[in-house]
Amino acid sequence: MGKVIFYITVLSLLVLPVLVQGQTSFGIRGGYSVSSMSYRTSAGRPQISTSGISAPTFAFVMEHFSGKNAGIQIEVQYLTLGFSQTDTLLKGTNRTELNYLKMPVLSNFYVGKGGRFHIKIGPHFGYLLNATDVSRDFEGPLFLPTYGQPGDDPRRFMYGLTGGAGLSTLFGKSTLEGDLRLSYEFGRPETQDRIFDMTSTNIELTITYLFQALKSKSQN
């Protein structure tokens, strides 16, 4: 049932902006992301930070403008989050990758004409496709647990806040954008209380190509 509700929501949000007046463009976004996790093993313990992992990311994008310098951008994105944790005493590395289908719903604000500065901010939602423990060299109560093993049962639903800024340029009906984004996850994959608290952040550096597909008569 959760999957059905998720995909219905995606479809509804993709179709709804096309029904109102404005300008609509479709395109693709691609680049690299770097994610990391911080956690506390129990209440009162200091926070422990893990090393970031980098991975390619790509998305299908719909951008809709109902005003001159403001609009909405909706994406269906493939994204890898996770952590890499090295211990010098145990001489090993634990690395886990979590692959998500993520949907940012962002408000867009632009300044300028041909070459424009933009800010994008809004919530995102997602669904965990799979979890893989790439390497597991040590265990212990002070380290993050596995998420790709039988019985781990990681939480599938993700949600958080995404914000970023960048530059874009227009040429004909096409738009080329460069973005730097930061995402913060409010959800966490842990469902068995093996870790007291954990947070995940993600930085993305991407390029987007958009092509204008629809335009209301009032804007022609």
N, C-alpha and C positions, 0 to 999 in steps of 0.2 A: 504493500500500500504506500509506503514512504517513497519508493521509486516513482510510482504513478503520479503522486502529488507533485513531486519535484519536476518531472518532465512536463506536466500540464502547466505548471507555473512558468517554466522556461518558454514554452510555446506561446502562452498568453502574453508574456512580456515582450516577446519578439514581434507579435502581430499588432498589439494595441497601438504603438506609436505610429504605425503606417496609416491608421484609420483617421488620424487627426491631421490638420493642415500643417505644412512645413516642408522641410527638405530632409530626405532620407538617403543615407549612403551605406554601402556594405563593403566589407573588406576583410583583410587578415592582419594579424599582429604576431610578431615573432621576436625572440631574443633569448636572453638568459636570466635566470633567477638564482638568488642565493638565499637560503633559509637556514635558520638555526633555532634551537630550543633552549629555554632556561627552566630550571625546576628546583623544587625543594623536596627533600625526602620525607620530612615531617615538620610539624608546626614548630616555629622558633629556630629552625635550622637556616643557615645562610643559603642564598640562592646560588646555584651552580649553572654555569653557562657552557654550552657545547659548541664545538666548531661548526661552522656553516658548511652546507653542501650546495654545490652549484649544478644546475641542470638546464637544458633547453626548455622553453615554453612556447606555446603557440595558441592562437585563439581565432575564432570567427567573430567578426565585429559588426554591429549595427549602430550607426550614429544618426540621431534624429534631432533636427532643430525646428522648434516652433517659434523661436525668436531670433533676433539678429546675432546676438553674441552669447546665447545660452541654449542648452539642449540637454539631451540624455544619451548615454552610450551604454549599450548592453552587449555583453560578450559571453561566449561559451568557450572556456579555456581549459587546456590540458596543462596541469601544473604538478611539479614534484616538490614536496616538502620533506623534512626529515632532519636527521642529526648525525654527526660523526663525533665519537668520543674516544679519546686516546688516553691511556694510562701508562706513565713512564715506568712505574714499578712493576706492573703486570706485563708490560711490553706487548701491547696489542691494541686493536682498534675495534670498536663497535660502531657499525654504521647501519642505519635503517632508512629506507626511502618509502614515502607515502605518496602514491599517485592519485590525484584528484581530478574530477571534472568540476570546474569552478565557474560560477557565474557572477561577475561583478555587475552592479547596476549603478552607474556613475552619473552624477550631474556634471555637465561641462560648462566652463566659463572661459570665453576667449577675449583677448585684447589684440586689436590690430586687424589688418586686412590681408594682404598677400602673404606676408610672413607674420605669424601670430604666436603669441604666448598664451598657453592655456593651463588651467587648473582643473583637475578631475577628482571628485571625492564622492564616496557613497558606500553602502554596504555590499558585502558579497556573501554568497551561499555556495555550498558545494557538496559533493558526494565522493566518498572514498572508493576508488576503483579497486585498488589492491595495495597491500603492504608487503615489503620485501626486506628481510634482514640480510643485507648484502654481506656483512661480516660480523661474527660474534666470537671474540677472542677471550672474553672474561665475563664473569657474573658477580653479582654482589648487591647488597641492599642500598649501596650508595650510588649505584649506576641506573640509568634508564633501562627499563625492561624491554623485552622483545615485543614486536607487534605483528610479525609475519609468521608466527608459529601456530600450529593447531592449538586451539583453546585460548588464544590471546583475545579474540573477539574485540578488535578496536572499534571505536565509535565511527559510524559511517558519515554522519552529518557534520559539516563544517560551517561556520559562520564567523564573520568578522567585519573589519572596516578597512577600506582601501583608499588611499589618497596619493596624488602625484601631480607632477607638473612637467611641462615640456614645451617644445616648439613645433609648429606645423607650417607647411607652405602649400599654397594652392596653385595648380596648373590645369586649366580647363575644368573638367568635371572631376578631376582627381585631387586627392589630398595625401600628403606624406607627413607623418608625425613621428617625432622622437619623444619617448616618455621615460621618466624615472619615477617609479612607484614604490610605496612602502605599504605593506599589509600587516595587520595585527589580527591574530586569531583569538576569538573569545571562547571557542570550543576547544576541546582537547581530545586526542584519541584514546586516552586511558578510561576504561570502564570498570576496572577491578580494584581501584583504590590502592594500587601498588606504589603510586607516587602521590604525595600529598597535594602538590600544586605544580602546574607546568604552563608555560606560555610559549607561543611560536610567533616569530616574525619572519617576513619575507621581503626582499628587495628585488625589483625587476627593472632591467634596462632593455627596452624593446623599441622596435620600429613598426609602424602601422601604415598600411596602404589602404585607402578608401576610394570608392568610385560612386559618384552620385547616381542613384537609380531612380528616385522619385522626387518630384518637385511640384508643389501646388501651383495653380494658375495665378494665385495672388502674388507669388514671388517671381513669376516669369517677367 
